[in-house]
Amino acid sequence: ALAKKKLAEIVWLKVNQQAQIDLQYLEKVCSEGASLLCVMAANNEVGTIYPISEIGAIASSYNIPFLCDASQAVGKIPLNFQDWGITYLAISGHKLYAPKGVGALVVKKGEHLQPIIYGGGHQQGIRSGTLNVPGIAGLGEACHWRRLEMEKDEQAIALMRNQLQNLLQSQIPDLVINGDLNNRLSGNLHIAIPNIPNSAIIARVRHQLAISTGAACSSGVVTPSHVLQAMNLAENLIEGALRIGIGKFTTRAEIEKTFSLIINAVNKIQQLL
C-alpha cells in the first residue's frame, strides 16, 4: 500500500529453486540501506524454513529493524525473539490451533510504532479498539499447549507427511517434491505432478479432500503462484503443483485415504490424456 502511494520502495529478495533465501544478496541490500527488513520465518506454500537467526544478525549489523512474519512457524518450530535480532514478530492464532480472528505483534522493547488505528489509545497507543478478550485468552492457551506439545507433535506429523510422500512417490515416478527437503515444516507437503493440471485433480477430490493449488486468486482471476514463480520452477511444475497440509489432528487413516483419492484422480486424468 505504501509503495502504491509512492511513500516507499520495495526491494524484493532472491530465492533459489528450493525457496532458500540468498543471504549474500540480502546482505548487499542491507549494506545499501533500508528502513525495514521483512522476511517470513517459514514459507506458507512450500514450507521452507528460513535461517532467522542469521538474517536477524545481518539486520542488526546494519541497524535495520527486522519484521519477521512467523504466522506459519510459531508453534511448529522453535523461535527465539530475544536472541535472534527480531524487532517485530507477527503471529496468527489459527495457525497454532488458537481461535480464528486473533493474532499478535510482538514488539521489541524500546521500539515505538505509529498507530494506524486511532481512538482510545488502547495497547499502549499502538492499536486502538476494544480488545478481543476471548481471542486473546485462546491465543495464550494455545501458545501454552504448543510449548508443551510442539516437539512431540511435530515429530509425529513429520512421520505422517513422509508416509504420504513415500506412498505418492511409489505410484507417481515423476512426482516432484518442492521446497527445502532438509529444512521444511513438518506438516507441509508441496508436490508437483508434471503435465497434469492441478485444477483437474482438485475438481475430482474437492468434495472429499481439502487441499490447495497454491495459486493466488485476485479479482476472480486465478494466477500462477508468485512463490513458485520466484523459485523459477518450470511452467509444467507450477501448473501441476498441490499443497497438502498435515496437522496435529490428522490420522493415519486420513493419510491413506488422501493417497488413494489423489492416485485415483491422477489415474483417471492420465487415461483421459
C-alpha positions as CSV (number, residue, x, y, z in Angstrom):
1,A,0.0,0.0,0.0
2,L,2.9,2.4,0.8
3,A,4.6,1.6,-2.5
4,K,1.4,2.3,-4.4
5,K,1.2,5.7,-2.7
6,K,4.9,6.3,-3.7
7,L,5.8,6.5,0.0
8,A,8.1,3.6,0.0
9,E,10.2,1.5,-2.4
10,I,10.2,-2.3,-2.1
11,V,13.3,-4.3,-2.9
12,W,12.5,-8.0,-3.4
13,L,14.9,-10.5,-2.0
14,K,16.0,-13.6,-4.1
15,V,15.4,-17.3,-3.5
16,N,16.6,-20.4,-5.3
17,Q,14.6,-23.3,-6.6
18,Q,14.2,-24.7,-3.1
19,A,12.9,-21.3,-1.9
20,Q,16.1,-20.9,0.1
21,I,16.9,-17.2,0.6
22,D,20.1,-15.7,-1.0
23,L,21.9,-14.4,2.1
24,Q,24.6,-12.7,0.1
25,Y,22.0,-10.7,-1.8
26,L,20.2,-9.9,1.4
27,E,23.4,-8.5,3.0
28,K,24.1,-6.5,-0.2
29,V,20.6,-4.9,0.1
30,C,21.1,-4.2,3.8
31,S,24.5,-2.7,3.2
32,E,23.0,-0.2,0.7
33,G,20.5,0.9,3.4
34,A,16.9,0.0,4.2
35,S,14.2,1.3,6.5
36,L,12.8,-2.2,7.3
37,L,13.7,-5.8,6.5
38,C,10.8,-8.2,6.2
39,V,11.3,-12.0,6.0
40,M,8.9,-14.8,6.9
41,A,10.1,-17.5,9.3
42,A,8.7,-20.3,7.1
43,N,7.1,-20.2,3.7
44,N,3.4,-20.7,3.6
45,E,3.3,-22.7,0.3
46,V,6.4,-24.9,0.1
47,G,7.2,-25.0,3.8
48,T,10.9,-23.9,3.6
49,I,12.2,-22.7,6.9
50,Y,14.5,-19.6,6.8
51,P,17.6,-19.0,8.9
52,I,16.1,-16.3,11.0
53,S,19.0,-16.0,13.5
54,E,21.4,-15.4,10.6
55,I,19.0,-12.9,8.9
56,G,18.5,-11.1,12.2
57,A,22.2,-10.8,12.8
58,I,22.7,-9.3,9.3
59,A,19.9,-6.8,10.0
60,S,21.3,-5.9,13.4
61,S,24.8,-5.3,12.0
62,Y,23.4,-2.6,9.7
63,N,20.9,-1.3,12.4
64,I,17.9,-2.2,10.3
65,P,14.6,-3.1,12.1
66,F,13.6,-6.7,11.3
67,L,10.0,-7.7,10.9
68,C,9.5,-11.4,10.9
69,D,6.2,-12.9,9.8
70,A,6.1,-16.0,11.9
71,S,2.5,-17.0,11.1
72,Q,3.5,-20.4,9.7
73,A,6.3,-21.0,12.2
74,V,5.1,-20.2,15.7
75,G,4.0,-23.4,17.5
76,K,5.7,-25.6,14.9
77,I,9.4,-24.7,15.2
78,P,11.5,-23.1,18.0
79,L,11.8,-19.3,17.7
80,N,14.0,-17.0,19.9
81,F,12.7,-13.5,19.7
82,Q,15.2,-12.2,22.3
83,D,18.4,-13.5,20.8
84,W,17.7,-13.6,17.0
85,G,17.7,-9.9,16.3
86,I,14.0,-9.7,15.7
87,T,12.3,-6.3,16.1
88,Y,8.8,-7.2,15.3
89,L,7.2,-10.7,15.2
90,A,3.8,-11.3,13.7
91,I,1.7,-14.3,14.9
92,S,-1.6,-15.7,13.5
93,G,-3.7,-17.6,16.0
94,H,-5.4,-20.2,13.9
95,K,-2.1,-21.5,12.6
96,L,-1.3,-22.9,16.0
97,Y,-4.8,-24.2,17.0
98,A,-6.0,-20.9,18.6
99,P,-9.3,-19.3,17.6
100,K,-9.6,-17.8,14.2
101,G,-9.6,-14.0,14.0
102,V,-6.9,-13.3,16.6
103,G,-3.2,-12.6,16.2
104,A,-0.4,-10.7,17.9
105,L,2.5,-8.4,17.0
106,V,5.4,-8.8,19.4
107,V,7.4,-5.6,19.6
108,K,11.0,-5.3,20.9
109,K,11.3,-3.1,24.0
110,G,12.3,0.5,23.2
111,E,10.7,0.4,19.7
112,H,7.8,2.7,19.1
113,L,5.2,2.3,16.3
114,Q,3.0,5.0,15.0
115,P,-0.6,3.8,15.2
116,I,-2.7,3.2,12.0
117,I,-5.9,2.8,14.0
118,Y,-6.7,5.8,16.3
119,G,-9.2,6.1,19.1
120,G,-9.0,5.4,22.8
121,G,-5.2,4.8,22.8
122,H,-5.5,1.1,23.7
123,Q,-2.5,-1.2,23.8
124,Q,0.0,1.5,24.8
125,G,-1.2,3.7,22.0
126,I,-0.2,1.3,19.3
127,R,-3.6,0.0,18.3
128,S,-6.9,1.4,19.4
129,G,-10.1,-0.7,19.6
130,T,-11.9,-2.9,22.1
131,L,-9.8,-5.9,22.9
132,N,-10.9,-9.3,21.8
133,V,-10.6,-10.9,25.3
134,P,-11.8,-14.4,24.4
135,G,-9.5,-14.5,21.4
136,I,-6.6,-13.3,23.4
137,A,-7.2,-15.9,26.1
138,G,-7.5,-18.6,23.4
139,L,-4.2,-17.5,21.8
140,G,-2.5,-17.5,25.2
141,E,-3.8,-21.0,26.0
142,A,-2.8,-22.3,22.5
143,C,0.8,-20.9,23.0
144,H,0.9,-22.7,26.4
145,W,0.0,-26.0,24.9
146,R,2.2,-25.7,21.9
147,R,5.1,-25.1,24.2
148,L,4.3,-28.4,26.0
149,E,3.4,-30.5,23.0
150,M,5.2,-29.0,19.9
151,E,8.3,-31.2,19.8
152,K,6.5,-34.5,20.1
153,D,3.6,-33.4,17.9
154,E,5.8,-32.2,15.1
155,Q,7.8,-35.4,15.0
156,A,4.6,-37.4,14.6
157,I,3.3,-35.0,12.0
158,A,6.6,-35.3,10.0
159,L,6.3,-39.1,10.1
160,M,2.8,-38.9,8.6
161,R,4.0,-36.4,6.0
162,N,6.8,-38.7,5.0
163,Q,4.5,-41.7,4.8
164,L,2.2,-39.8,2.4
165,Q,5.2,-38.6,0.4
166,N,6.6,-42.1,0.0
167,L,3.2,-43.6,-0.9
168,L,2.7,-41.0,-3.7
169,Q,6.3,-41.4,-5.0
170,S,5.8,-45.1,-5.2
171,Q,2.9,-44.7,-7.6
172,I,3.9,-41.5,-9.4
173,P,7.6,-41.9,-10.6
174,D,8.0,-38.4,-11.9
175,L,6.5,-36.7,-8.8
176,V,8.4,-33.6,-7.7
177,I,8.6,-32.5,-4.1
178,N,9.1,-28.7,-3.8
179,G,10.8,-26.7,-1.1
180,D,13.9,-27.4,1.0
181,L,13.6,-31.1,1.8
182,N,16.1,-30.9,4.6
183,N,14.6,-27.8,6.3
184,R,10.9,-27.6,6.0
185,L,7.8,-27.5,8.2
186,S,6.7,-31.0,9.4
187,G,3.1,-30.5,8.2
188,N,3.9,-29.2,4.7
189,L,3.9,-31.5,1.6
190,H,4.1,-29.5,-1.6
191,I,4.1,-31.7,-4.7
192,A,4.0,-31.2,-8.4
193,I,2.9,-33.8,-11.0
194,P,4.4,-32.7,-14.3
195,N,1.9,-32.3,-17.2
196,I,-1.2,-33.0,-15.0
197,P,-3.1,-29.7,-14.2
198,N,-3.7,-29.3,-10.5
199,S,-7.1,-27.9,-11.3
200,A,-8.1,-31.3,-12.8
201,I,-7.1,-33.1,-9.6
202,I,-8.8,-30.6,-7.3
203,A,-12.0,-30.9,-9.3
204,R,-12.0,-34.7,-8.7
205,V,-11.2,-34.7,-5.0
206,R,-12.5,-31.4,-3.6
207,H,-15.7,-32.9,-2.1
208,Q,-13.7,-35.4,-0.1
209,L,-10.3,-33.8,0.5
210,A,-9.3,-30.2,1.4
211,I,-6.0,-29.4,-0.5
212,S,-5.0,-26.3,-2.4
213,T,-3.2,-25.5,-5.6
214,G,-1.1,-22.8,-4.1
215,A,-2.4,-20.4,-6.6
216,A,-3.4,-16.9,-5.5
217,C,-6.9,-15.7,-6.6
218,S,-7.3,-12.0,-7.3
219,S,-10.5,-10.4,-8.6
220,G,-11.8,-13.7,-9.7
221,V,-8.8,-14.4,-11.9
222,V,-6.6,-17.4,-11.0
223,T,-2.9,-16.6,-11.5
224,P,0.2,-18.8,-11.1
225,S,1.7,-18.8,-7.6
226,H,4.1,-15.9,-7.1
227,V,6.1,-18.2,-4.7
228,L,6.7,-20.8,-7.4
229,Q,7.4,-18.2,-10.0
230,A,10.0,-16.6,-7.7
231,M,11.6,-20.1,-7.3
232,N,11.9,-20.2,-11.1
233,L,10.1,-23.5,-11.4
234,A,9.2,-24.9,-14.9
235,E,5.7,-23.9,-16.1
236,N,4.5,-27.6,-16.1
237,L,5.5,-27.9,-12.5
238,I,3.7,-24.7,-11.4
239,E,0.6,-25.9,-13.2
240,G,0.8,-29.3,-11.5
241,A,1.5,-28.0,-8.0
242,L,-0.5,-29.1,-5.0
243,R,-0.1,-28.1,-1.3
244,I,-1.1,-30.6,1.3
245,G,-1.3,-29.6,5.0
246,I,-1.0,-32.2,7.8
247,G,-1.6,-31.2,11.4
248,K,-1.9,-32.5,15.0
249,F,-5.3,-34.0,14.4
250,T,-4.6,-35.7,11.1
251,T,-4.9,-39.5,11.4
252,R,-3.0,-42.3,9.6
253,A,-6.4,-43.4,8.1
254,E,-6.7,-40.0,6.6
255,I,-3.2,-40.2,5.2
256,E,-4.1,-43.4,3.4
257,K,-7.4,-42.0,2.2
258,T,-5.6,-38.9,0.8
259,F,-3.1,-41.1,-1.0
260,S,-6.0,-43.2,-2.5
261,L,-8.0,-40.2,-3.6
262,I,-5.1,-38.5,-5.3
263,I,-3.8,-41.6,-7.1
264,N,-7.3,-42.4,-8.3
265,A,-7.7,-38.9,-9.7
266,V,-4.3,-39.0,-11.3
267,N,-5.0,-42.3,-13.0
268,K,-8.3,-41.1,-14.4
269,I,-6.7,-37.9,-15.7
270,Q,-3.9,-39.9,-17.4
271,Q,-6.5,-42.2,-19.0
272,L,-8.2,-39.1,-20.5
273,L,-5.0,-37.6,-21.7
